[in-house]
Amino acid sequence: MGKAMRGWSLRNLLGLSVALNVGLLLRLASERGSCWRAEEEPERRNLHGICQMEQQPGPGEMMVVSPPVFRSPENARFSEASASGPVVSVVSASRGADDRIINLDQGDPAMYEKFWQQAGDMATVTIPGWQAMSYFSDPSKVCWFLEPQLEKEIIRLHGVVGNAVTDERYIVVGTGSTQLFQAALFALSPDDGPEPISVVSATPYYSFHRQVIDYVRTGLYKWAGDADSFSKEGPYIEIVTSPNNPDGVMRQPRVNRSGGMLIHDFAYYWPQYTPITHAPDHDLMLFSISKSSGHAGLRLGWALVKDREVAKRMTKFMELSSIGVSKDSQLRGAKILQVVSDSAEQSSGVKSSLNLLTVSYYEMAERWELLRQAVQKSGIFSLPEFPSAYCTYSKRSFRSQPAFAWLKCEGEIVDCECFLRDHKILSRSGKHFGMSPKYVRISMLDRDDNFHLFMKRLSTMSS
């Protein structure tokens, strides 16, 4: 054996090593199937649960590596920004746009772009160089970095829509409802508890809530799973997301025991998604501008808080994590909410091209009708049914038309995310929401071209 090896050159050994490794990779690939598994590849999935795929160029294609920026779907078959690296895109030189991968994993509200393009300069705001330079907005307020204009427009919009009680509330502004959620957990958790307080939510729960808690790994609180099966004695925090993300169902607390504290997430409680039946009056309620107007890039949300001490602790969390919230975002957000309220007051129940809430209501109604038709035509999927209710804002009765579709693959399809991925549709598996992988969450808020291409593919699928 030793004499035989002496005759091998370094090139021979290198070739053998490459061959063995390629063979091993091919074997692993055939065993794993065509779909990456999140639990097997945790480093390939960022905090939002988005799978970062790898793709090799085929005939007539080239690999493009670029910084993590947005790429229009017209010129890329796949483009996805990760939390820590560049975007790798496979750009087709010969295939049509219909062959592209459609990313419906995230809830990016690009659908709203059309309205704001038509609105022109209505929401334009000019900020002089000398304005909003200080850390402070009003040092006498609990939330000392909350801009007065934004506070005014938040209260006004809730009054116009009727989707929250704002009287005798402290408003805490945050960098999106994500930061507010963490601030709420911090504010409600006891400092001197013998162990981290349990945080629960009924399945299917919003995947991001669990991911944030597991990611932070604080000693103040811990994820304790499904609220319906929670039986531990002592204090707890229950997250009530209503309408629920991912399935769109209106929720009520499930545990209902002494010592419990509630966080009500009403990010989607707006009249384009669900009937506004009453104005909630809870201790701590979260809202977001991204779901009401579509401006996800502003990273702006707010909490309506009854208890002064809870509001102070939430503000302290903001102070320690980001020393407040961008004044520019707040001033722009105030102008956007003003436009929404102005148009809503003028034509609450009329189909006006200038009323964002009404325009988006009809857009969502049309999309859900098309989705149900496509699901019925395919015969291999199912969707939840929603009861009809009277909306006090629009003065009409309708069924919920959520921002996400909770789609189930019927029959022998075991992994719905994998099945859709094989048809170049990215979704989020039900397993991230505490449910079966036969379910997926799909965004209903993408641009028209992506949504209609999704409908075309869905209606022609078969198992």
C-alpha positions as CSV (number, residue, x, y, z in Angstrom):
1,M,0.0,0.0,0.0
2,G,2.8,2.3,0.9
3,K,4.6,1.7,-2.4
4,A,1.4,2.3,-4.3
5,M,0.8,5.7,-2.5
6,R,4.4,6.8,-3.4
7,G,3.4,6.8,-7.0
8,W,0.5,9.3,-6.4
9,S,1.2,12.9,-7.1
10,L,-0.3,15.8,-5.1
11,R,-2.6,16.4,-8.1
12,N,-3.9,12.7,-7.9
13,L,-4.6,13.1,-4.2
14,L,-6.4,16.4,-4.7
15,G,-8.6,14.9,-7.4
16,L,-9.5,11.9,-5.3
17,S,-10.4,14.2,-2.4
18,V,-12.7,16.4,-4.6
19,A,-14.4,13.3,-6.1
20,L,-15.1,11.8,-2.6
21,N,-16.5,15.1,-1.3
22,V,-18.7,15.7,-4.4
23,G,-20.0,12.2,-4.1
24,L,-20.8,12.7,-0.4
25,L,-22.6,16.0,-1.1
26,L,-24.7,14.4,-3.9
27,R,-25.7,11.6,-1.6
28,L,-26.8,14.1,1.1
29,A,-28.7,16.1,-1.4
30,S,-30.7,13.1,-2.6
31,E,-31.5,12.1,1.0
32,R,-32.6,15.6,2.0
33,G,-34.9,16.2,-1.0
34,S,-35.5,19.4,-2.8
35,C,-36.5,21.6,0.2
36,W,-34.2,23.0,2.9
37,R,-35.4,22.2,6.4
38,A,-35.3,25.0,8.9
39,E,-34.8,22.8,11.9
40,E,-31.9,21.1,10.2
41,E,-30.3,24.3,8.9
42,P,-30.9,26.9,11.6
43,E,-28.1,29.1,10.5
44,R,-29.7,29.5,7.1
45,R,-32.8,31.1,8.5
46,N,-32.8,34.7,9.9
47,L,-34.8,36.0,12.8
48,H,-37.9,36.4,10.7
49,G,-37.8,32.7,9.7
50,I,-36.8,33.4,6.1
51,C,-35.0,30.6,4.4
52,Q,-31.9,31.7,2.5
53,M,-31.7,29.5,-0.5
54,E,-28.7,28.7,-2.6
55,Q,-29.0,28.4,-6.4
56,Q,-26.6,27.5,-9.0
57,P,-26.8,29.1,-12.5
58,G,-28.2,27.1,-15.3
59,P,-27.9,27.4,-19.0
60,G,-28.3,31.0,-20.1
61,E,-28.1,32.3,-16.5
62,M,-25.4,34.0,-14.5
63,M,-24.7,34.3,-10.8
64,V,-24.8,37.9,-9.4
65,V,-23.6,38.8,-5.9
66,S,-24.7,42.2,-4.7
67,P,-25.2,44.1,-1.4
68,P,-28.4,43.4,0.5
69,V,-30.7,45.7,-1.4
70,F,-34.2,45.4,-2.9
71,R,-34.4,43.9,-6.4
72,S,-37.4,44.2,-8.5
73,P,-39.1,40.9,-9.4
74,E,-39.0,41.8,-13.1
75,N,-35.3,41.1,-13.5
76,A,-34.5,38.4,-10.9
77,R,-35.6,34.9,-10.5
78,F,-34.6,35.0,-6.9
79,S,-33.4,37.8,-4.7
80,E,-33.5,37.9,-0.9
81,A,-31.6,40.0,1.6
82,S,-30.3,38.2,4.6
83,A,-29.6,39.7,8.0
84,S,-25.9,39.4,7.7
85,G,-24.7,38.9,4.1
86,P,-25.0,39.8,0.5
87,V,-27.8,38.9,-1.9
88,V,-27.1,36.1,-4.3
89,S,-29.3,36.2,-7.4
90,V,-29.7,34.0,-10.4
91,V,-30.6,36.2,-13.3
92,S,-32.2,34.6,-16.2
93,A,-31.1,35.7,-19.6
94,S,-33.7,33.7,-21.6
95,R,-36.7,32.7,-19.4
96,G,-39.7,34.9,-19.0
97,A,-40.8,36.8,-15.9
98,D,-43.4,34.1,-15.2
99,D,-40.6,31.7,-14.3
100,R,-39.4,33.8,-11.3
101,I,-39.6,32.7,-7.6
102,I,-42.4,34.5,-5.7
103,N,-41.5,35.4,-2.1
104,L,-44.7,35.4,-0.1
105,D,-43.0,34.4,3.2
106,Q,-42.9,38.0,4.6
107,G,-45.8,40.4,5.1
108,D,-44.1,43.2,3.2
109,P,-47.1,45.5,2.3
110,A,-46.0,46.5,-1.2
111,M,-49.7,46.4,-2.3
112,Y,-50.1,49.9,-0.8
113,E,-47.6,51.5,-3.2
114,K,-50.3,52.1,-5.8
115,F,-52.4,54.2,-3.5
116,W,-49.5,56.4,-2.3
117,Q,-48.3,56.9,-5.9
118,Q,-51.7,58.1,-6.9
119,A,-51.8,60.3,-3.8
120,G,-48.9,62.3,-5.1
121,D,-47.6,65.0,-2.7
122,M,-50.5,64.6,-0.2
123,A,-48.2,62.9,2.3
124,T,-45.0,64.8,1.5
125,V,-43.4,66.4,4.5
126,T,-40.4,68.8,4.5
127,I,-38.2,68.8,7.6
128,P,-35.8,71.7,7.9
129,G,-32.3,71.0,9.0
130,W,-32.8,72.7,12.3
131,Q,-36.0,70.8,13.2
132,A,-36.1,67.8,15.6
133,M,-32.5,68.0,16.6
134,S,-33.0,67.3,20.3
135,Y,-33.4,63.9,22.0
136,F,-36.4,65.4,23.7
137,S,-39.9,66.1,22.3
138,D,-41.7,66.9,25.6
139,P,-39.8,66.2,28.8
140,S,-43.0,66.5,30.9
141,K,-44.5,63.4,29.2
142,V,-43.9,59.8,30.3
143,C,-42.8,59.0,26.7
144,W,-40.6,62.1,26.5
145,F,-39.5,61.4,22.9
146,L,-43.0,61.1,21.4
147,E,-43.6,63.9,18.9
148,P,-46.8,65.9,19.7
149,Q,-48.0,65.8,16.1
150,L,-47.8,62.0,16.0
151,E,-49.6,61.7,19.3
152,K,-52.4,63.9,18.0
153,E,-52.8,62.0,14.8
154,I,-52.7,58.6,16.6
155,I,-55.6,59.7,18.8
156,R,-57.5,61.1,15.9
157,L,-57.2,58.0,13.6
158,H,-58.4,55.7,16.4
159,G,-61.3,58.0,16.9
160,V,-62.2,58.0,13.2
161,V,-61.9,54.2,12.8
162,G,-63.2,53.3,16.2
163,N,-60.7,50.5,16.8
164,A,-59.3,51.5,20.2
165,V,-60.1,53.5,23.3
166,T,-57.5,56.3,23.7
167,D,-59.0,58.2,26.7
168,E,-56.8,58.1,29.8
169,R,-54.1,56.3,28.0
170,Y,-50.3,56.8,27.8
171,I,-49.0,56.5,24.3
172,V,-45.5,54.9,23.9
173,V,-44.0,55.1,20.5
174,G,-41.5,52.5,19.3
175,T,-39.4,51.4,16.3
176,G,-42.2,49.2,15.0
177,S,-44.4,47.0,17.1
178,T,-41.4,44.6,17.3
179,Q,-39.6,46.9,19.7
180,L,-42.8,47.7,21.6
181,F,-43.4,44.0,22.1
182,Q,-40.0,43.6,23.7
183,A,-40.6,46.7,25.8
184,A,-44.0,45.3,27.0
185,L,-42.4,42.1,28.1
186,F,-39.7,44.0,29.9
187,A,-42.3,46.2,31.6
188,L,-44.6,43.4,32.7
189,S,-41.9,41.0,34.0
190,P,-41.0,41.2,37.7
191,D,-37.4,42.2,38.5
192,D,-37.1,40.0,41.5
193,G,-39.0,36.9,40.4
194,P,-37.6,33.5,41.5
195,E,-37.5,32.4,37.8
196,P,-38.3,33.9,34.4
197,I,-42.1,34.6,34.0
198,S,-43.8,32.3,31.5
199,V,-45.0,33.8,28.1
200,V,-47.7,32.0,26.3
201,S,-49.9,32.4,23.2
202,A,-52.5,30.1,21.7
203,T,-51.6,28.1,18.6
204,P,-51.2,29.0,15.8
205,Y,-49.2,31.8,17.4
206,Y,-47.3,34.5,15.6
207,S,-43.9,32.9,14.9
208,F,-41.9,36.1,15.5
209,H,-43.1,36.4,19.1
210,R,-41.5,33.1,20.0
211,Q,-38.4,33.7,17.9
212,V,-37.7,37.1,19.7
213,I,-38.1,35.5,23.1
214,D,-35.9,32.5,22.3
215,Y,-33.3,34.8,20.6
216,V,-33.0,37.3,23.5
217,R,-32.7,34.6,26.2
218,T,-33.3,37.0,29.0
219,G,-33.6,36.0,32.7
220,L,-36.9,38.0,33.0
221,Y,-39.2,35.9,30.8
222,K,-39.3,32.7,28.8
223,W,-41.4,31.1,26.1
224,A,-43.8,28.6,27.6
225,G,-45.7,27.5,24.5
226,D,-49.4,27.1,23.7
227,A,-51.8,29.0,26.0
228,D,-54.5,26.3,25.7
229,S,-52.2,23.7,27.3
230,F,-50.5,26.0,29.8
231,S,-51.2,24.8,33.4
232,K,-48.3,26.2,35.5
233,E,-49.3,28.0,38.6
234,G,-48.1,31.6,39.2
235,P,-47.8,34.7,37.2
236,Y,-47.7,34.6,33.4
237,I,-48.0,36.8,30.3
238,E,-50.4,35.9,27.5
239,I,-50.1,37.4,24.0
240,V,-53.5,37.9,22.4
241,T,-53.0,38.7,18.7
242,S,-56.3,39.8,17.2
243,P,-56.9,39.4,14.3
244,N,-54.5,36.5,14.7
245,N,-51.3,36.2,12.7
246,P,-51.3,33.7,10.8
247,D,-54.9,32.6,10.5
248,G,-56.9,35.9,10.8
249,V,-59.2,34.7,13.6
250,M,-60.4,37.2,16.2
251,R,-58.9,36.1,19.5
252,Q,-59.8,36.3,23.2
253,P,-57.5,35.4,26.2
254,R,-57.4,31.6,26.8
255,V,-55.7,31.1,30.2
256,N,-57.9,33.5,32.3
257,R,-56.3,32.9,35.7
258,S,-55.3,35.2,38.5
259,G,-51.8,36.5,38.2
260,G,-52.0,36.8,34.5
261,M,-51.0,39.8,32.4
262,L,-52.1,40.4,28.8
263,I,-50.5,42.0,25.7
264,H,-53.1,42.7,23.0
265,D,-51.5,42.9,19.6
266,F,-54.0,44.7,17.3
267,A,-51.6,45.3,14.4
268,Y,-54.2,44.0,11.9
269,Y,-57.3,45.4,13.6
270,W,-58.1,47.8,10.7
271,P,-61.2,47.9,8.5
272,Q,-59.5,46.8,5.3
273,Y,-58.8,43.4,7.0
274,T,-61.6,42.7,9.4
275,P,-64.9,44.3,10.6
276,I,-64.4,46.8,13.3
277,T,-67.1,45.6,15.8
278,H,-66.0,47.6,18.9
279,A,-63.3,49.8,20.3
280,P,-61.1,47.6,22.5
281,D,-60.4,48.9,26.0
282,H,-57.5,46.8,27.3
283,D,-54.5,47.5,29.6
284,L,-51.8,47.3,26.9
285,M,-52.5,47.4,23.2
286,L,-50.0,47.4,20.3
287,F,-50.5,49.0,16.8
288,S,-48.3,49.6,13.8
289,I,-48.2,52.0,11.0
290,S,-47.0,49.4,8.6
291,K,-50.3,47.5,8.7
292,S,-52.6,50.5,8.7
293,S,-51.0,52.6,5.9
294,G,-48.4,50.2,4.4
295,H,-45.3,52.1,5.4
296,A,-43.3,49.3,6.8
297,G,-40.1,51.1,6.1
298,L,-40.9,53.8,8.6
299,R,-40.4,51.3,11.4
300,L,-43.1,53.0,13.6
301,G,-45.5,51.6,16.0
302,W,-47.3,52.7,19.2
303,A,-48.7,51.2,22.4
304,L,-51.8,52.4,24.3
305,V,-51.1,51.8,28.0
306,K,-53.4,52.3,30.9
307,D,-50.9,52.0,33.8
308,R,-48.4,54.8,34.2
309,E,-45.7,52.6,35.7
310,V,-46.0,50.1,32.9
311,A,-45.7,53.0,30.4
312,K,-42.6,54.3,32.2
313,R,-40.9,51.0,32.2
314,M,-41.6,50.6,28.5
315,T,-40.2,54.1,27.9
316,K,-37.1,53.1,29.9
317,F,-36.6,50.1,27.7
318,M,-36.7,52.4,24.6
319,E,-34.2,54.7,26.3
320,L,-31.8,51.9,27.0
321,S,-32.1,50.2,23.6
322,S,-32.3,53.1,21.2
323,I,-32.5,56.4,23.2
324,G,-35.9,57.1,21.7
325,V,-37.4,56.8,18.2
326,S,-36.4,58.7,15.1
327,K,-38.0,62.2,15.0
328,D,-38.0,62.1,11.2
329,S,-40.0,58.9,11.1
330,Q,-42.4,60.3,13.7
331,L,-43.0,63.5,11.7
332,R,-43.4,61.7,8.5
333,G,-45.7,59.1,10.2
334,A,-47.8,61.9,11.6
335,K,-48.4,63.4,8.1
336,I,-49.3,59.9,6.7
337,L,-51.8,59.3,9.5
338,Q,-53.3,62.8,8.9
339,V,-53.9,61.9,5.2
340,V,-55.5,58.6,6.2
341,S,-57.8,60.3,8.7
342,D,-58.6,63.2,6.4
343,S,-59.7,60.9,3.6
344,A,-61.5,58.5,6.0
345,E,-63.6,61.3,7.5
346,Q,-64.6,62.6,4.1
347,S,-65.8,59.2,2.7
348,S,-66.0,56.4,5.3
349,G,-68.4,54.2,3.4
350,V,-67.9,55.5,-0.2
351,K,-65.6,53.9,-2.7
352,S,-63.3,56.8,-3.1
353,S,-59.9,56.6,-4.7
354,L,-58.5,58.9,-2.0
355,N,-59.7,56.9,1.0
356,L,-56.9,54.5,1.8
357,L,-59.0,52.3,4.2
358,T,-61.8,51.9,1.6
359,V,-59.5,51.4,-1.4
360,S,-57.5,48.8,0.5
361,Y,-60.7,47.1,1.7
362,Y,-61.9,46.6,-1.9
363,E,-58.4,45.4,-2.9
364,M,-58.4,42.8,-0.1
365,A,-61.9,41.7,-1.0
366,E,-60.9,41.1,-4.6
367,R,-57.8,39.3,-3.7
368,W,-59.6,36.9,-1.3
369,E,-62.2,36.2,-3.9
370,L,-59.5,35.3,-6.4
371,L,-57.7,33.2,-3.9
372,R,-60.8,31.2,-3.0
373,Q,-61.5,30.6,-6.6
374,A,-58.0,29.4,-7.2
375,V,-58.1,27.1,-4.2
376,Q,-61.4,25.6,-5.3
377,K,-60.1,25.1,-8.8
378,S,-57.0,23.3,-7.7
379,G,-58.8,20.9,-5.3
380,I,-55.8,20.2,-3.2
381,F,-55.9,23.2,-0.7
382,S,-58.3,24.6,1.9
383,L,-58.8,27.9,3.6
384,P,-60.4,28.9,6.9
385,E,-64.0,30.3,6.8
386,F,-64.8,33.5,8.6
387,P,-68.2,34.7,10.0
388,S,-69.7,37.9,8.6
389,A,-69.9,40.8,11.0
390,Y,-71.0,44.4,10.9
391,C,-68.3,47.0,10.7
392,T,-69.0,50.2,12.6
393,Y,-66.5,52.2,10.5
394,S,-67.7,51.2,7.0
395,K,-71.3,50.6,7.9
396,R,-71.2,47.3,6.0
397,S,-71.2,43.6,6.9
398,F,-68.4,41.4,5.6
399,R,-66.2,38.5,6.3
400,S,-62.6,39.0,7.4
401,Q,-60.1,39.2,4.6
402,P,-56.8,38.9,6.5
403,A,-53.4,40.1,5.4
404,F,-52.2,36.5,5.4
405,A,-53.8,33.4,4.0
406,W,-53.6,30.3,6.3
407,L,-53.4,27.7,3.5
408,K,-53.6,23.9,4.2
409,C,-52.4,21.3,1.8
410,E,-54.9,18.4,1.7
411,G,-54.5,14.8,0.9
412,E,-51.1,13.1,0.7
413,I,-49.1,16.4,0.7
414,V,-47.2,16.3,4.1
415,D,-45.0,19.4,3.8
416,C,-46.9,22.3,2.2
417,E,-44.0,24.7,2.3
418,C,-41.9,22.2,0.4
419,F,-44.7,21.5,-2.1
420,L,-45.1,25.2,-2.9
421,R,-41.3,25.7,-3.0
422,D,-41.2,23.1,-5.8
423,H,-43.6,25.5,-7.7
424,K,-41.3,28.5,-7.0
425,I,-43.5,30.0,-4.3
426,L,-41.9,30.8,-0.9
427,S,-44.2,30.6,2.1
428,R,-43.8,30.1,5.9
429,S,-44.4,26.6,7.3
430,G,-47.0,25.9,9.9
431,K,-44.4,24.4,12.1
432,H,-43.1,27.9,12.9
433,F,-46.5,28.7,14.3
434,G,-46.8,25.6,16.5
435,M,-48.8,23.7,13.9
436,S,-48.5,20.9,11.3
437,P,-46.3,21.4,8.3
438,K,-49.4,20.8,6.2
439,Y,-50.2,24.5,6.8
440,V,-48.4,27.5,5.4
441,R,-48.8,31.2,5.9
442,I,-48.9,33.3,2.7
443,S,-48.8,37.1,2.4
444,M,-51.7,38.7,0.6
445,L,-50.0,42.1,0.5
446,D,-47.5,41.7,-2.4
447,R,-47.6,43.7,-5.6
448,D,-50.2,43.0,-8.2
449,D,-47.9,41.2,-10.6
450,N,-46.6,38.8,-8.0
451,F,-50.1,38.2,-6.6
452,H,-51.7,37.4,-9.9
453,L,-48.8,35.1,-10.9
454,F,-49.4,33.3,-7.6
455,M,-53.0,32.9,-8.4
456,K,-52.2,31.5,-11.9
457,R,-49.8,28.9,-10.4
458,L,-52.1,28.0,-7.5
459,S,-55.1,27.3,-9.7
460,T,-53.1,24.9,-12.0
461,M,-51.5,22.9,-9.2
462,S,-52.2,19.2,-8.6
463,S,-50.8,16.6,-6.2
